[in-house]
Amino acid sequence: MQFMLLFSRQGKLRLQKWYVPQADKEKKKITRELVQTVLARKPKMCSFLEWRDLKVVYKRYASLYFCCAIEDQDNELITLEIIHRYVELLDKYFGSVCELDIIFNFEKAYFILDEFLLGGEAQETSKKNVLKAIEQADLLQENLDFQIRLFPAPS
Amino acid sequence: SRAGFTGPENLSRVNLVLVKHYSQTLYTLYIRSVYHNLSKEAEIKRINKELANIRSKFKGDKALDGYSKKKYVCKLLFIFLLGHDIDFGHMEAVNLLSSNKYTEKQIGYLFISVLVNSNSELIRLINNAIKNDLSSRNPTFMCLALHCIANVGSREMAEAFAGEIPRILVAGDTMDSVKQSAALCLLRLYKASPDLVLMGEWTSRVVHLLNDQHMGVVTAAISLITCLSSKNPDEFKTCVSLAVSRLSRIVSSASTDLQDYTYYFVPAPWLSCKLLRLLQCYPPPEDGAVKGRLVECLETILNKAQEPPKSKKVQHSNAKNAILFEAISLIIHYDSEPNLLVRACNQLGQFLQHRETNLRYLALESMCTLASSEFSHEAVKTHIETVINALKTERDVSVRQRAADLLYAMCDRSNAKQIVAEMLSYLETADYSIREEMVLKVAILAEKYAVDYSWYVDTILNLIRIAGDYVSEEVWYRVIQIVINRDDVQGYAAKTVFEALQAPACHENMVKVGGYILGEFGNLIAGDPRSSPLVQFNLLHSKFHLCSVPTRALLLSAYIKFINLFPETKATIQEVLRSDSQIRNSDVELQQRAVEYLKLSSIASTDVLATVLEEMPPFPERESSILAKLKKKKGPGAVSVELEDGKERGELNGGADRGGEAAIAASNSTPSPSSDLLGLRSAAPVGGPAPSAGSLLVDVFSEAGSAPPSAASEDPAPPLFVCKNNGVLFENQLLQIGIKSEYRQNLGRMYLFYGNKTSVQFVSFTTTVSCPGELQSHILKCIPSLTHTKPVEPLVEGGAQVQQVINIECLTDFVDAPLLNIKFRYGGALQNITLKLPVTINKFFQPTEMAAADFFQRWKQLSQPQQEAQKIFKASHGMDTEVLKAKLLGLGTALLENVDPNPENYVCAGVIQTKIQQVGCLLRLEPNAQAQVAPPPPPTHTHTHTHLCAHALDSHTASVCPSLCGSHCITHCTHLHVITRYCIYVKDPHRVGSSKSH
C-alpha cells in the first residue's frame, strides 16, 4: 500500500498515512485530487478505480471515506477488508466510533493503525492482538487526566 | 458494520456531550474554526494566534515540563491535521521521545512520524533515542522505535539500523510483536535503500519464519520475504515449498481452527493472499509433490467459490473472493495448467453477471490477462456478448473502461469487425476521460486485423467523424501511410474521404486526411463528373478558411499537387495562391508556401513539376506509431497482448521485426536521440519484477539482443542490429542500454544511453570500449567521448539516463566487433557487463544504383571463386516480400528493382567504404520454395583481405538469416540462397601491396 487517507464528506482530511516518501507539496496535491475524484463518485459505483499508475480502493462509512492507494499487483478485495478491519478496530476501541473520535483522538487512531499496518503491509490481522497491544500501552499511561486526551471508556 | 460514524450534521445535538469528553482547548479551536462559519481568513488568524502562543511557550525562558511539552506538541499535530503547515516543534518532539514516560515518548514518536524532517542534526538525535529504545529490551518501547523507523524509512535510519534489525528479527528471545514490527520495518528500509539491507547470513532463518507458530509473525514476515524474493529469487527459493505447505494447511482448515485469524468464516484471508502472492515470484514448483499439493490448494479454492456462502455479509464474500482472485492470478502467472485456466475463466464468467459491481470490475480486469494465454483465449472469447453488454450498460465509467480493455484484449481476426463496431458505437457516448485511449485502441485493432483495407479506411474515417478531437496525429498519419503503401485501397480512400468531406461540418482532421489523399490520389476519382478535379478543389477550399495554420499549409501543398495532377485547375488555383490572403498572409509559413508554389507552377515545365510532385514513394514498413503511443499512455504491461500475438502481426506492418519494434516505434514518433530513449523507457517495465513474473515486454526486449551479461561477451553482435541502427542493446533488471547510430562513408557515430532502472544510484559507473585481436591494431578506431560537458559522471542517479557518444572510423575490413565494458556498483555489489557493440562491416555500405545491363556485366566480371561467397540457409518463416526488402535495405545496400529477370530474386549493390579501400559488392538473394538447393562447395580464398571481407560478409549474411526470417515461428517452408560477389578497390596501393583491383 502506498498511502491511506481518511476524509469527510466535506472533503476535510482526517487522517493521512504515507508509506512511500512524498514531498509535502506532492502529498497535498495527491490528497486534493483524490478527495475530489472520490467525492464525485456516486454511491453504487464500484470501490476501485485506476488513478495515475495506482489502484485506489475506497469505502464510505457514514460521513467518513477510507481510501487506500495500492500498487498494480496488490489485491483490491483484501484491501477493502483491510479498511473494514481498521474500522472494526476503531469501533471496538472507541465503542461505536464516530468522526469526532478520530478528530479528537487522532493519536489513538494512528497508534491503532500502526499496530495493524506497518510499512503499508498487514502486520497483525487479529483484532484481539491489536487491541491487546493498544490496551497494554494505555495501561502505561500514568496520567489519565491529561487534558487533551480524555475519551469515553469503552462500553 | 456496527461502525456508527456520526456526521458533523448531527453535531449540534451532541455538542453538550462532547464538551465533557474532549479537550476543551482542541474543542473550542475546532468548533470555532469549522462549525461557527468562520471565514477562511478568520480561521487562519485564529490558528496563527495559537501557533504564536505555542512558539512563545517553546522559546520562553521557563523550561517547560514534560506534560506541557506534550500538550503543545499534541496541539501542533492537531493543527497540522486540520490542514495547516507546521514548521517547528521538532526539537520538542525529540525531547519527548527521549523521555522515560510512555505517553510522552509515544507523542514524540508520533510527531516525528507524521512530520518527517530531514534536518540532519535532528535525525542524529532521533536515531540516538531509537537506539536506546531498541536496546531497552522493553517490547513496548522497541515496537515504538521500530514503528518510527518504518514510518520515516529514511536513508540515515537505514544506515544506522539496517544491521541491527535482522538480528532482532531472528533472535530466539524476541517477542512475537517485536518480530512482526521488525520484519515490516526491514521491508520499508529495503524498499528505500536496498543496498544497505544485506540479508546474507540471515536468509535461511528469515525464510523459516514462514513456519512460525504465531500467525501474526508469518503474516508480517511474508511481506518481507515476498519483496526479497522478487529481487533475489534464487537466494529465497526454499520459501516455495514452505509457502505451499502453509497455504495447504490454511486452505484445508475448518473455518474455526484459526480462531482470531478467521475473518467472517474465512481462515486467514490476508495470509492466504500473501502466500499466493509470494508464489507468483516463482515458476511452478519443480518438485512433483509440492506442485501436486499446490494444484490441490488451487482446486480447493476454486471449489469453495461454488459452495454456498457461510455468511451473507459482504466481508465474507470479499475475503473469500480476494483469495480466489489471488489464486487466479497465480494460475495465470503459471500459464501452464489448461484445466485450471479454463476453470478460472468460467468462474470469472460467472462474476461478469454478479450483482456486486466490485466483482464485475475485477472479473473484467482479471479476464484481460486470461485473454492473452493461449489456453484460455478461446474460453474468454465466449463471453463477448456479456462484455459488450457491460460496455453499453454499466453505470460506472471505471467498469466500462475495464470492459473496453477486455474487448481489446480478446480481439482477434474472428471477432475484430464486431468488436471494432461496438467500440466505435460506444465512442459516440464515451466519457471524455477515456476517449483518446479508445480511439487509439480502435485504430490499432482496425489496422492489425484489417483483411480488406476498405474496412480499415472506413473505420478510421468513422473514428475521425465520431471523435475527431481525440484522434491524435499518429492515427491520421498512419492511415495515410497505409493508403500510400497499398495501391489497392487508394481509389477507395479517395472516394470515401471525398464523400466524408461533403458533410457541412467536418472535423479538421478529416480535412487533413482529405487534403493529403486527394492531393495524392484525387486523380483516381476525377473521371466521375461529380468528383471532377474542380469539384474536388472547391470542396477542399471551402474548408480552408475554417482551418488552423498547419492544416492550411497542408492544403496549399495539396493545391500544388492538384496543379500537377490536373492542369485544368491551374488557373483557378493560381488565382487562389495569388490572392492577398495567401501571398500576403501574416503567417510566414503560409506566405512562403503560397509564394513558392505560385512561382513553381508558373515557371516550371510540366516535366519538372511532375518530378517535383511525383507521387509519394511507399513509406518504409515499420511498426505502427500508434501502438507506441498507447504503450506510452498506458505504461508497461498494458498492451502486452499486442506483443504476445506475434503470429498475427505483419499483415499491414510488413512484419517489422518484433524484437526491436518498440525501439523503432519510439524513434518514429520522437526524432531526437535523447527523447527516443525516453520513449523507450516508458515502454519498458521499469524496476518491474523479473521476466518470470509475467512481463511480456521483458521477453520481447530480450530478443532484441539483450543476453544475460555473462553470456553476452561470447555471443556475436546481436543479429537484429545488423540491419538496423537503433534499439535496445541490453537490458536486465538494473540497467537498460539503448543505442542509436548513424554511419556515413567510413565514419560512424554511436549514441549509447545508459538508463538506471532502479531507484538507487549506481556508483563508480565507468564504461570502456576495447577492440580485441586484430581490431587492436587500429583496424577500427573507436573513440568514446561523453557528450556531457562534465567528464564521465561516476554516479548515475536512480531513474536517470546517461548518454555517451562513440565515434567510429573504419580503416579496413574487419570481422570482430569492438567490446563495451560497463562497470558499476549497485547496492555494494560490483556489476560487470561486457557486450559486443553492434558495429559490423555492412554499416559502412554505401548503396549503389545501377541498371540491369550494368549489374550483370559486373556480376560476370566477378567470376573468380575467391570473389564469391555463397550461403544457403533455411528460412524459418514464410517469406514476406516487404520484410525481405526492408532487411536488404537495412543491410545498407541498394535494392535494385527490375534488374533480375526472375522476379522472385532480389539483387542489391553497394560499396563498403573503409579508409584505405572500397569493396564493391553485388548481392543476389534467390529464394527457393522447393528447398532443394545443395550447399555450394566452400569458397577458397587466397587473398587476405578478400578472405576477411568474405568472412565478414559471410557471417553477416548468415546473421541476416534469422532476422530475415523473423525469429518466432518454426514453419520451415523455403530455402534462401544468397550469393555475394565483390571486388576491392585499393585507395592506398602502398599499404596493401600487390592487391589487385578487380
Interface residues (C-beta under 8 A of the other chain):
Chain A: S8 R9 Q10 K12 L13 R14 L15 Q16 Y19 V20 P21 D24 R41 K42 K44 M45 C46 S47 F48 L49 E50 D53 Y61 A62 S63 L64 D72 Q73 N75 E76 L77 I78 L80 E81 I82 H84 R85 V87 E88 L90 D91 S96 V97 C98 E99 L100 I103 F104 F106 E107 Y110 F111 D114 L118 G119 G120 E121 A122 Q123 E124 T125 S126 K127 K128 N129 A133 Q136 A137 L140 Q141 E142 N143 F146 Q147 I148 R149 L150 F151 P152
Chain B: S1 R2 A3 G4 F5 T6 G7 P8 E9 L11 V14 L18 H21 Y22 S23 Q24 T25 L26 Y27 Y30 V34 Y67 K70 K71 C74 K75 L77 F78 L81 G83 D85 K101 Y102 T103 Q106 I107 L110 S113 V114 V116 T140 C143 L146 H147 A150 N151 G153 S154 S177 Q180 S181 L184 C185 L187 R188 K191 A192 M215 G216 T219 A220 S223 D260 Y261 Y263 A268 P269 W270 L271 C273 K274 R277 Q280 Q315 N318 A319 N321 A322 F325 E326 S329 T357 N358 R360 Y361 L362 R395 D396 S398 V399 Q401 G635 G637 P689
